[in-house]
């Protein structure tokens, strides 16, 4: 197999500057999470169905990268879902990376370890080292500066690990400078994100020295997100986080067409997010309000919403949220109907939420006095909306606008910002 020239250490690099190429395209992807498992259904070969889905998503990403044939591929961590992945996941990853190297032998591939790839003990060793013989530049421990003289490019690769992070600034020896980093940078968490991970330390934006980089390729956050004109999370290749439905809502609100990879041209500034065909369809059905309904009416509403699912719910991952559902009606739901839905879908999740007690008048009664946010939330939940409109996203946006209006009208909003 033809191998690309090895990257040089920045300290040993030549000071001569070759003529920059007219195009210098990089592809940025992250959070593959190969070996991820969910639900109980197996493939005919006995592999967890969601593990097979995630593997297929990765295969499609490799197909797209080969089609694009960029000069550089940056993989921003969490290649595997576990420090010790299954043999099936390891074999699939190796075969796909080998296929990539054979198809685009002159493309430089740089891979860093994420928190899911990094063992707690340095003596354990990182599985990503397996890919080094393929000609992939693997950084899984101490940060490394990689130099590619033919491209007039330097890459500072910083894995997510226990080593102290270096100064996140380019060495200044090349025309193009790229930072490849796995971690949580300031401003990363969106409104639907799950809570911080225990060992995660947020990286302040000022520590990134954003203006000195031509591109910052980030991994760890699972939704494609622009943090600055030259700073991006590529998002994951499939829904593998603890809050997949929150990801779906955030993608819809931000107009992100699902999962994919980034193509960015350092020379021209052209930036493209390439969505990938999903390996499994996730459907968040229109929310049902059970307020004032009988058990029979609730069952009828559930059946009507499910049967109206575009293309049916067979083999899909489906969620149906029912709000204001009293406990006694929950026990009387048509469980035969629900079992049929669960049989047809890969996974059918009925998310039942009991009504919150809010008092309007009086003292000493159970519950609490409604706030303006409570009033807006209830009105948006009751409002008639088109069937294709995500009510949860509408409520979230309404509350966000209310908060912004309150902050703008508050006396402190007129004070100058004296923070750093």
Order of alpha helices (4+ residues) and beta strands (2+ residues): beta-beta-alpha-beta-alpha-beta-beta-beta-beta-beta-alpha-beta-beta-beta-alpha-beta-beta-beta-beta-alpha-beta-alpha-alpha-beta-beta-beta-alpha-alpha
